[in-house]
Amino acid sequence: MSSATASKLNHLVRRAFMVIGTALVASILLMVLLLLGCQRKLIYMPHGYEPSFRKGLTPGAVELTFQTSSGKQTAFYVPSCRDAAQPPEILWVCFHGNGSLSLDWLDTIEKVKKPGVGFLLVDYPGYGINPGKPTRQSIAETSDGALQSLALHYKLNVTDLESRMNVLAFSIGTGTGLDFAGRHPVKVVLLLAPFTSLLDMAQRQVGWPLCYLLLDRYDNAARLNELAARSPQPKVVLFHGEVDDVIPFEMGEKLAAQHPDMITFCPAPRVDHNNLPDAVGPVLQQYFNAEK
């Protein structure tokens, strides 16, 4: 082979490697951009209510409206025994899953007959009739705004409500709910199908190192560490379906083992992710109807 031919061949090889390298880098950059731009659409699934949804509201329910950076937000307060004249003696702040809405809790909470129990149902920005986009920051702003709006409705200070407050949370709501509990004093926290952290979930889905592109880094393990450091500690009850096909049962086990002195673990045999709230409904009622 002549030197000219060899030189030309080397040039073609180098050019081919450059083209392949450029294409590879472009593919990686495109994947990064897609993950950054679309990941919240994979985490949250915002949708609205039917136009006639108010007809299904429990009698005595209060529609709370307030302003955040996402726009005019709406939450709902539902008292037990349909009596909203007096503020709740026990308040449950409820956080829904990524594919559900706050009023989906109605079937559960309408069974509560104990007087003086109230439920603050939080819809995330972009969900229900709320404008905006769901992010960790916007959800925190909306949930805090809902609590402030309820306090204003009853002409109370937020601290008055905090002294009687508990949290109920499901799925992605365990992240938003534990974030809320991290900012406010709570007595009881009921967690349904919690994940250890959203980073752990992302690593399962997209692997390393793409998981580190995650924007909304809910960390339930860290929040539970914070709750465990409080005195007195809140009571935490953790429910997880043993055949959960969305959030691994092992994550619930790991969280429960983290603070066995604070967390009561309630495995649900033969129960998957979406059926968990109904499956543990009778146990939830025990906590809703318990004494202070």
JOVEN-V885071 format. One line per field, one symbol per residue. ss: DSSP state (@ for helix, = for strand, . for the rest). psi: psi as a letter, one per 30 degrees, with the letter a starting at -180 (. if undefined). burial: I if it has 16 or more other C-alpha atoms within 10 Angstrom, else O. A space follows every 50 residues. Layout:
ss->???
psi->???
burial->???
//
This chain:
ss->..@@@@@@@@@@@@@@@@@@@@@@@@@@@@@@@@@@@@@@@@@....... ..@@@@.....=======..=========@@@.......======..... .@@@@@@@@.......======.............@@@@@@@@@@@@@@@ @@@....@@@@@..======.@@@@@@@@@@@@....=====....=@@@ @@@@@@...@@@@.....=@@@@@@@@@......=======.......@@ @@@@@@@@....======.......@@@@.@@@@@@@@....
psi->kleeeeeeeeeeeeeeeeeeeeeeeeeeeeeeeeeeffefffekikllll egfffgkkkfkkjkklkaffajlklkkjllggjgeklkfkkkkkkllfga lefffeeefffkfkkgklkjjkklkflbgklakkleeeeeeeeeeeeeee eeeghllefeeffgklkkkkbffeeeeeeeffflklekjjkjhllelfee eeeeefakgffgfkejikjeeeeeeeeffljlklkkkkkkkfhkgejkef eeeeeefeiffekkkikjkgkaeffeeeegeeeeeeeegll.
burial->OOOOOOOOOOOOOOOOOOOOOOOOOOOOOOOOOOIOOOIIOOIIOIOOOO OOOOOOOIOOIIOIOOOOOIOOIIIIIIIIIIIIOOIIOIIIIIIIIIOI IIIOIOOOIOOIOOOIIIIIIIIIIIIIIIIIIIIIOIIIIIIIIIIIII IOOOOOOIOOIIOIIIIIIIIIIIIIIIIIIIOOIIIIIIIIIIIIIIII IIOOOOOOOIIOIIOIOIIIIIIIOOIIOOOOIIIIIIIIIIIIOOIIIO IIIOIIOOIOOIIIIIIIOOIIIIOIIOIIOOOIIOOIIOOO
//
